[in-house]
Amino acid sequence: MIQLSGLIRGHYECRSLTETIPVMTNLLALEVVAESARRAIVKHPNTAWLLVVQEAGSSAPDKPRMNHYGVRVATDQEIENAYEYLQKMKKDFRLKVDRIRDNHHAHSVHFVEPGGNWWEIESYEKAASAGMAHTTAPHWKKALTELDFPGRGYIPQALTHGTLQCDNLEQTRRFYEEALGLEVVQLWPTSIYVKHRSSPWYIVNLESKPGARQYLSSAQRFTLNVESALAVFEAHEWLKKHKDKFGLTELREVQEQAGTSCFLLCDLNRNWWEIASPFH
Ligand SMILES: [Fe+2]
């Protein structure tokens, strides 16, 4: 398998930074840490995971609900409060807000931002107190307070997860464990949670019916880090050799880009990954 040092970024396509970034900062407690013409990088203060937000213009498609990102609050009551606040602000931010749902011990509300992407605000208060599993344990050491995110009635404490769809859970698990060396946690029959051992955030993989999926482009990808430029080439060689074994759809060539070496990989489920070196 290849040797990864982390799951470090998500790449997120929107239509307009002017519309999407205020949703992230005002409703999800994310902060802008870098900005350029059509790109912004955001992160949550308690989460080292970065989201690279790319402005793609009005033709960017709506993404499926099954490809959302999620932030977590500490208590179930905050979900009721978040729902109220989203209802109050939905005109200003041009949101579509779903009803509150309970699913697998998660109490949560989903909404769509005008860039065509779903978000979830979730509470795992009940699951955490039941000691369910380490994915549901709090992802923060020091909770943000009302002073950090005042006046909403809820406080996103971490950016906890992204979500992908897959065709076959067992084959997908094999790819994550045997090719990428990631940790896989299975709590329910139709989903697995995949994460790097060094960090708490994870990607939920939901098994979907064949033919029922809308595939994502490489603009909605996750970035995995290896320790050096040489390791990028070694990972590329290894994956090339094992492409058929793991049913990879596409393996692009290594590129030198903005001070890193990296390549794109389209996996057995036609989901996109980037393998990159640290900046050099
Ligand atoms: Fe979720």
Boltz pocket constraint, residues with backbone or C-beta under 6 A from the ligand:
constraints:
  - pocket:
      binder: B
      contacts: [[A, 68], [A, 69], [A, 70], [A, 120], [A, 161], [A, 163], [A, 204]]
      max_distance: 6.0
